[in-house]
């Protein structure tokens, strides 16, 4: 994902004008709540978030999957954290790659 929106595939129905706002929401989630990221498979990613981020993660995941139906998000509390599993069909691995890179670049060190 880049600020200039090159990452968004044609299947994304989020209006172009709203995309920078959505990117900022993801950036904030990654910056303030992302504890760990694991790539489970080429089409699957897992984030461990601060437990306080649960409502925000659920809301953001729901809105993102409604405009980008190829994303599948599962958000659940697990062992003092919030676990978010993200999956995409094989045709969208490049979008998941971009999202994973963006998350890592903003994750607190």
Buried (B, 14 or more C-beta within 10 A) or exposed (E): BEEEEEBBEEBBEBEEEEBEEBBEBBBBBBEBBBBEBEEEEEBBBBBBBBBEBBEBBBEBBEBBBEBBEBBBBEBEEEEEBBBBBBBBEEEBEEBBBBBBBBBEEBBEE
